[in-house]
Amino acid sequence: MAEEAGKKGFKVEDRRRFTPETGEPRETSETAASESDADAKSKEEPQQEESSGQGPEISFSTFIISLSTQALMHLGEIPNPLSGKVEKDVSVAKQMIDIVAMLREKTHGNLDQGENKLVEDVLFDLRMRYVEAVKKK
């Protein structure tokens, strides 16, 4: 333990939202906490969303996730939910990534820690996927 305190270095942290092997979303402590909160809320208010005819509550986080999903669809990472086909349009994906980056700039200092981390992680992941998509062109 004394040896570790004297060592200097850096820590490498994989910040991608999805695993590189399977493309599945990563389980993080924040997502696990938010999922458990969502589970607890759904138990308290059963089927309220279904009976009102509306989708889930819109928040900044769900908005960022929806933009991310659209960018992933345009990068050809996920199929279009309407057609079921993988459609690739890199220029539209870049526009979606730029929108998320603009939102990060405009909301700087106004987000809580979880929202800020979500935006940073989404931007990092989308930018890396965009670079890979451009390389494959």
C-alpha positions as a Markdown table, in Angstrom:
| # | Residue | x | y | z |
|---|---|---|---|---|
| 1 | Met | 0.0 | 0.0 | 0.0 |
| 2 | Ala | 2.9 | 2.3 | 0.7 |
| 3 | Glu | 4.3 | 1.6 | -2.7 |
| 4 | Glu | 1.0 | 2.6 | -4.4 |
| 5 | Ala | 1.0 | 6.0 | -2.6 |
| 6 | Gly | 4.4 | 6.9 | -4.0 |
| 7 | Lys | 3.6 | 5.9 | -7.6 |
| 8 | Lys | 2.4 | 8.6 | -10.0 |
| 9 | Gly | 0.4 | 7.9 | -13.0 |
| 10 | Phe | -2.9 | 8.1 | -14.6 |
| 11 | Lys | -6.1 | 6.1 | -14.7 |
| 12 | Val | -7.7 | 5.0 | -18.0 |
| 13 | Glu | -11.4 | 4.9 | -17.9 |
| 14 | Asp | -13.6 | 3.6 | -20.7 |
| 15 | Arg | -16.4 | 6.2 | -21.0 |
| 16 | Arg | -18.2 | 4.7 | -23.9 |
| 17 | Arg | -21.9 | 4.2 | -23.3 |
| 18 | Phe | -22.0 | 0.8 | -25.1 |
| 19 | Thr | -19.7 | -2.2 | -24.9 |
| 20 | Pro | -17.4 | -2.6 | -27.9 |
| 21 | Glu | -18.0 | -6.4 | -28.1 |
| 22 | Thr | -21.8 | -6.5 | -28.2 |
| 23 | Gly | -22.9 | -2.9 | -28.6 |
| 24 | Glu | -25.1 | -3.3 | -25.5 |
| 25 | Pro | -25.5 | -0.4 | -23.1 |
| 26 | Arg | -23.1 | -0.5 | -20.2 |
| 27 | Glu | -24.4 | -0.8 | -16.7 |
| 28 | Thr | -23.0 | 2.1 | -14.6 |
| 29 | Ser | -23.7 | 3.1 | -11.1 |
| 30 | Glu | -25.7 | 6.1 | -12.3 |
| 31 | Thr | -27.8 | 4.1 | -14.7 |
| 32 | Ala | -28.4 | 1.4 | -12.1 |
| 33 | Ala | -29.5 | 4.1 | -9.6 |
| 34 | Ser | -31.8 | 5.8 | -12.1 |
| 35 | Glu | -33.2 | 2.4 | -13.2 |
| 36 | Ser | -33.9 | 1.4 | -9.5 |
| 37 | Asp | -35.5 | 4.9 | -9.0 |
| 38 | Ala | -37.6 | 4.3 | -12.1 |
| 39 | Asp | -38.6 | 0.8 | -10.9 |
| 40 | Ala | -39.6 | 2.2 | -7.5 |
| 41 | Lys | -41.6 | 5.0 | -9.1 |
| 42 | Ser | -43.4 | 2.6 | -11.4 |
| 43 | Lys | -44.4 | 0.4 | -8.4 |
| 44 | Glu | -45.8 | 3.5 | -6.7 |
| 45 | Glu | -47.8 | 4.7 | -9.7 |
| 46 | Pro | -48.8 | 1.6 | -11.6 |
| 47 | Gln | -49.9 | 2.1 | -15.2 |
| 48 | Gln | -50.3 | 5.9 | -14.9 |
| 49 | Glu | -48.4 | 6.5 | -18.1 |
| 50 | Glu | -50.4 | 3.9 | -20.1 |
| 51 | Ser | -53.8 | 5.2 | -18.9 |
| 52 | Ser | -53.0 | 8.9 | -19.7 |
| 53 | Gly | -52.0 | 7.9 | -23.3 |
| 54 | Gln | -48.7 | 9.8 | -23.1 |
| 55 | Gly | -45.1 | 8.5 | -23.2 |
| 56 | Pro | -42.6 | 8.8 | -20.4 |
| 57 | Glu | -42.0 | 12.1 | -18.6 |
| 58 | Ile | -39.8 | 14.4 | -20.7 |
| 59 | Ser | -36.7 | 15.6 | -18.9 |
| 60 | Phe | -33.3 | 16.9 | -20.1 |
| 61 | Ser | -31.8 | 13.4 | -19.8 |
| 62 | Thr | -34.6 | 11.8 | -21.9 |
| 63 | Phe | -34.2 | 14.5 | -24.5 |
| 64 | Ile | -30.4 | 13.9 | -24.7 |
| 65 | Ile | -31.0 | 10.2 | -25.0 |
| 66 | Ser | -33.5 | 10.7 | -27.8 |
| 67 | Leu | -31.0 | 12.8 | -29.7 |
| 68 | Ser | -28.4 | 10.2 | -29.1 |
| 69 | Thr | -30.7 | 7.5 | -30.4 |
| 70 | Gln | -31.4 | 9.5 | -33.5 |
| 71 | Ala | -27.7 | 10.0 | -34.1 |
| 72 | Leu | -27.0 | 6.3 | -33.7 |
| 73 | Met | -29.8 | 5.5 | -36.1 |
| 74 | His | -28.2 | 7.8 | -38.7 |
| 75 | Leu | -24.8 | 6.3 | -38.1 |
| 76 | Gly | -26.2 | 2.9 | -39.0 |
| 77 | Glu | -25.8 | 1.5 | -35.5 |
| 78 | Ile | -29.4 | 0.8 | -34.9 |
| 79 | Pro | -32.3 | 0.1 | -37.3 |
| 80 | Asn | -34.9 | 2.8 | -38.1 |
| 81 | Pro | -37.9 | 1.9 | -35.8 |
| 82 | Leu | -40.4 | 2.7 | -38.5 |
| 83 | Ser | -38.9 | 0.7 | -41.4 |
| 84 | Gly | -36.9 | -1.8 | -39.4 |
| 85 | Lys | -34.0 | -1.2 | -41.8 |
| 86 | Val | -30.5 | 0.2 | -41.1 |
| 87 | Glu | -30.3 | 3.5 | -42.8 |
| 88 | Lys | -27.0 | 5.4 | -42.8 |
| 89 | Asp | -26.8 | 9.2 | -43.3 |
| 90 | Val | -23.5 | 10.4 | -41.7 |
| 91 | Ser | -24.2 | 14.1 | -42.4 |
| 92 | Val | -27.5 | 14.0 | -40.4 |
| 93 | Ala | -25.7 | 12.1 | -37.6 |
| 94 | Lys | -23.1 | 14.9 | -37.5 |
| 95 | Gln | -25.9 | 17.4 | -37.2 |
| 96 | Met | -27.4 | 15.5 | -34.3 |
| 97 | Ile | -24.0 | 15.4 | -32.6 |
| 98 | Asp | -23.5 | 19.1 | -33.1 |
| 99 | Ile | -27.0 | 19.7 | -31.5 |
| 100 | Val | -26.0 | 17.8 | -28.4 |
| 101 | Ala | -22.7 | 19.8 | -28.3 |
| 102 | Met | -24.6 | 23.0 | -28.6 |
| 103 | Leu | -26.9 | 22.0 | -25.8 |
| 104 | Arg | -23.8 | 21.3 | -23.7 |
| 105 | Glu | -22.5 | 24.8 | -24.3 |
| 106 | Lys | -25.8 | 26.5 | -23.7 |
| 107 | Thr | -26.6 | 24.6 | -20.5 |
| 108 | His | -23.0 | 24.9 | -19.0 |
| 109 | Gly | -23.3 | 25.5 | -15.3 |
| 110 | Asn | -27.0 | 24.8 | -15.2 |
| 111 | Leu | -27.0 | 20.9 | -15.1 |
| 112 | Asp | -26.7 | 18.7 | -12.2 |
| 113 | Gln | -23.8 | 16.2 | -12.0 |
| 114 | Gly | -25.7 | 13.3 | -13.5 |
| 115 | Glu | -27.0 | 15.4 | -16.4 |
| 116 | Asn | -23.6 | 16.8 | -17.1 |
| 117 | Lys | -22.0 | 13.3 | -17.1 |
| 118 | Leu | -24.7 | 12.0 | -19.4 |
| 119 | Val | -24.1 | 14.8 | -21.9 |
| 120 | Glu | -20.3 | 14.3 | -21.8 |
| 121 | Asp | -20.6 | 10.5 | -22.1 |
| 122 | Val | -23.1 | 10.8 | -25.0 |
| 123 | Leu | -20.9 | 13.3 | -26.9 |
| 124 | Phe | -17.8 | 11.2 | -26.4 |
| 125 | Asp | -19.5 | 8.0 | -27.6 |
| 126 | Leu | -21.2 | 9.6 | -30.6 |
| 127 | Arg | -18.0 | 11.3 | -31.7 |
| 128 | Met | -16.1 | 8.1 | -31.5 |
| 129 | Arg | -18.7 | 6.3 | -33.5 |
| 130 | Tyr | -18.9 | 9.2 | -36.0 |
| 131 | Val | -15.1 | 8.9 | -36.6 |
| 132 | Glu | -15.4 | 5.2 | -37.2 |
| 133 | Ala | -18.3 | 5.7 | -39.6 |
| 134 | Val | -16.4 | 8.3 | -41.6 |
| 135 | Lys | -13.4 | 5.9 | -41.8 |
| 136 | Lys | -15.6 | 3.2 | -43.3 |
| 137 | Lys | -16.9 | 5.5 | -46.0 |
